[in-house]
Amino acid sequence: MSAGKIRAARVKVYAPPAGVKADTQVHVYTFDVFHGEFLEAHKSFENLERATQHQRSEQARIYVEQEAEPELFDLPFLSSDPDLLNRVKTDAEYARVLKRDLTSEARSRNRKH
């Protein structure tokens, strides 16, 4: 996957587990930090720039709608795994590592505010 130009910051794209081929598209998923679940709705984009724009607009929408501490807001994130929602249901280790990483990212987001 090519690393596109993102002006303000670097973005992290979570890869599928080892042995699973990454998709050419970038997918925006949302992790419910409070309940520790992955939400069903997601969008796919042809390039990193559009996916990042959507991720940021979703985050802005979530900040307005949810009344919680920043570390408990839903967390939109990028992945190159087209089957992430099914994979986290069947691969416990992949789900555990991804949840750990996303929960850590949510905590660091709270420290920035």
C-alpha positions in Angstrom: 0.0 0.0 0.0 1.4 3.4 -0.9 2.0 6.0 1.8 0.0 9.0 0.6 0.6 12.6 1.6 -1.1 13.6 4.8 -0.3 17.1 5.9 -1.1 17.5 9.5 -0.1 14.1 10.9 0.9 10.6 10.3 -1.8 8.0 10.3 -1.7 4.4 11.4 -3.3 1.8 9.3 -3.8 -1.5 11.1 -2.8 -4.5 9.1 -4.6 -7.9 9.1 -2.9 -10.7 11.0 0.2 -12.5 9.6 -0.5 -14.7 6.7 -3.6 -12.7 5.6 -3.3 -10.5 2.5 -3.9 -6.8 3.0 -6.5 -5.1 0.8 -5.6 -2.4 -1.7 -8.4 -0.3 -0.2 -8.3 1.5 3.1 -11.2 0.7 5.4 -12.5 3.0 8.2 -13.9 1.0 11.1 -15.1 2.2 14.5 -14.1 0.7 17.9 -16.5 1.3 20.8 -13.9 1.9 23.5 -16.5 1.9 26.4 -17.9 -1.5 25.5 -14.8 -2.9 23.9 -16.6 -3.8 20.7 -16.2 -3.2 17.0 -19.2 -1.4 15.4 -20.7 -3.0 12.3 -20.8 0.0 10.0 -17.6 0.8 8.0 -16.6 2.5 4.8 -13.9 1.6 2.2 -11.8 4.1 0.2 -9.5 3.8 -2.7 -6.8 5.9 -1.1 -5.3 6.9 2.2 -6.2 10.6 1.9 -9.9 10.0 1.5 -10.0 7.4 4.3 -8.2 9.8 6.6 -10.6 12.7 5.8 -13.5 10.4 6.6 -11.9 9.2 9.8 -11.4 12.8 11.0 -14.9 13.8 10.1 -16.3 10.8 11.9 -14.2 11.7 14.9 -15.5 15.3 14.9 -19.1 14.0 14.6 -18.5 11.6 17.5 -17.1 14.3 19.7 -20.2 16.4 19.3 -22.7 13.5 19.8 -21.1 11.5 22.6 -20.9 12.8 26.2 -18.0 11.0 27.7 -14.4 11.5 28.6 -12.2 11.6 25.5 -10.7 8.2 26.3 -14.2 6.6 26.1 -15.3 8.2 22.8 -15.8 5.7 19.9 -12.6 5.5 18.0 -12.6 5.5 14.1 -9.5 3.7 12.9 -8.0 2.7 9.5 -7.3 -0.9 8.5 -6.2 -2.7 5.4 -8.2 -5.7 6.5 -11.4 -6.0 4.4 -12.8 -8.7 6.6 -11.9 -7.3 10.0 -15.4 -7.5 11.5 -15.6 -11.2 10.8 -12.0 -11.9 11.7 -12.3 -10.4 15.2 -15.1 -12.7 15.9 -13.2 -15.8 14.8 -9.6 -15.0 15.7 -9.4 -14.3 19.4 -5.7 -13.4 19.4 -6.1 -10.9 16.6 -9.1 -9.3 18.4 -7.1 -9.2 21.7 -4.1 -7.4 20.2 -6.2 -5.0 18.2 -8.4 -4.1 21.2 -5.3 -3.6 23.3 -3.8 -1.3 20.7 -7.0 0.7 20.1 -7.6 1.1 23.9 -4.1 2.4 24.3 -4.6 4.8 21.4 -7.8 6.1 23.1 -6.0 6.6 26.4 -3.3 8.6 24.7 -6.0 10.7 23.0 -7.3 11.6 26.4 -3.8 12.8 27.5 -3.6 15.1 24.6 -6.8 17.0 25.6 
